[in-house]
Amino acid sequence: MKKLVAVKPREAALVEYEDRTVQPHEVKIEVEFASPKHGTEVIDFRGQTPFMDENFSEEWRMFMPREEGAEKGIVFGEFQLGNMIVGKIIQAGSEVVEYQVGETVCTYGPIMETVIVNGVDNHRLRKMPEGAKWQNAVCYDPAQFALSGVRDANVRAGDYVVVVGLGAIGQIAIQLAKKAGASIVIGVDPLNHRRDIALRNGADVCFDPISCDVGFEVKKLTNKLGADSIIETSGNAAALQAALRGIAYGGTISYVAFTKPFPEGLNFGREAHFNNAKIVFSRAASEPNPDYPRWNRKRIEDTCWELLMNSYINCEDIIDPIVSFENSAEAYMEYVDQHPELSIKMGIEYKK
């Protein structure tokens, strides 16, 4: 059997493994579909993550150097790639009572042929309803960050909303903003294919930031008022500058992207100084949630799973391209790392 591993920075390979024994509280899943994470995982894959030499201290709420001699945050040759998997349970431990062999489930897991996970009191081991789409299931993770971004942007009925960056998170945010009652939803992305998908799934208009002044176009479209909320998922410095131009006075920029260091040129002395914008850094996994105690990560997860499984959110167009497990190493390097413009969220199909 094989699993997808980052053997060195920016190099993926399928390597052989042997399964360990399933413990009494665990289940073994034969994977049928999977998907990697296109955001933070890519930074890890390239060896550019701050977790390489530092660790985030919950006590200090800041990155701190790892102890001398401690293992780096990413160990190439061992670092398994992948985010979400869908498959059938083929073995269940003696303590597992909520799941049965033969049931199709979705959970977090690496890209490999079999995945062993906890099967007792594990709300992240989700049963797939009859007829549910696997494409929706593997978007369970990005949907959480999209929902969090929309909530943190305080999107309300009648608002003018801009979503910058139309990857998986941005595409889902478009749908959620429109269904929340936003009167105008604007998508921003340089790729025509991504803009077309957003227009099919809720965007009223989309702009190419390469060919126009997005901030000015947003102001024109909203009768000079600007956007009430801008959800920024691209992590691009020019995109943030454009967002500050297009935001309404007192509006909110929900910053979802896990960005790299900005180059020189980002200027908070221009529109940012006059528009009284609020920049909120949005992360679904950070606790306590801004709306604690009513909301927490589990409520976000439960809500997203329900919306995905009842097709309130449509992710079929988002899973693109779909590749075979046998070609997943080459495809990961091509579509996730080297040419991310050729994909939105890569899907992997196992042919048994």
Secondary structure, DSSP 8 states (H G I E B T S, - for coil): -EEEEEEETTEEEEEE-------TTEEEEEEEEEE--SSHHHHHHTT--TTTTEEEETTTTEEEE--TT---S--TTT-B--SEEEEEEEEE-TT--S--TT-EEEEE--SBSEEEEE-SS-TTSEE--TT--HHHHTTHHHHHHHHHHHHHTT--TT-EEEEE--SHHHHHHHHHHHHTT-SEEEEE-S-HHHHHHHHHTT-SEEE-TTTS-HHHHHHHHTTT--EEEEEE-S--HHHHHHHHHHEEEEEEEEE--------TT--TTSHHHHH--EEEE--TTSSS-TTTTT--HHHHHHHHHHHHHTTSS--TTTEEEEEEGGGHHHHIIIIIII-GGG-SEEEEE---
